[in-house]
Amino acid sequence: MNRFLNNYFPAMIWPMHHFLVKSWELNFLTLLLLARLLLIAGCFLIREMPKATAPLYQRLLSRFGTFVPVIMIWEPVNSPWMIYGQILSIIGIVAFIFTILELGKSFGLAPALRTKVDSGIYRWINNPMYVSHIIFELGILISCPSIWNLAIVAISTIFFVFRAKWEKDLILARGNQNSALFA
């Protein structure tokens, strides 16, 4: 039952939340989002079980922070900046897809100790998935500017900073240099 809750249930829910909550029109950005969601679902199905996990409150807050952008207002404003926001969003999604492909079995939504990935972009950036999320959200903010969306991006960014710190703390607490934490 625990394996079902940790792997299979999120794999079913994650792709559905976007399509149940939002009304999408078919375009390039939507196709990239769909590819992203399918990769996430696939990673949930093949991922390895963690060697250690963070405390419950950190896992819950990490998951909450991951889903905060779902409540952004997706109503583009007709302005010269809209195209730049869309380009930035596409860059963020493409970067996210590459980080997911690089992580593979080490993917997770909350801080946990899994096999270290040090190839590709992970050679230079510790948390490229978080950076790609923030780039995507900034693109949405530029395309759909509002105080609400600005607050969501700020909250989401704060959660990613805390999540990165919690991951680092978990690695240091275990004192294991042969493992790395990815979520």
Summary of the structure (lengths in Angstrom):
residues: 183
radius of gyration: 16.3
end to end distance: 21.3
largest distance: 51.8
contacts: 567
relative contact order: 0.17
helix: 70%
strand: 5%
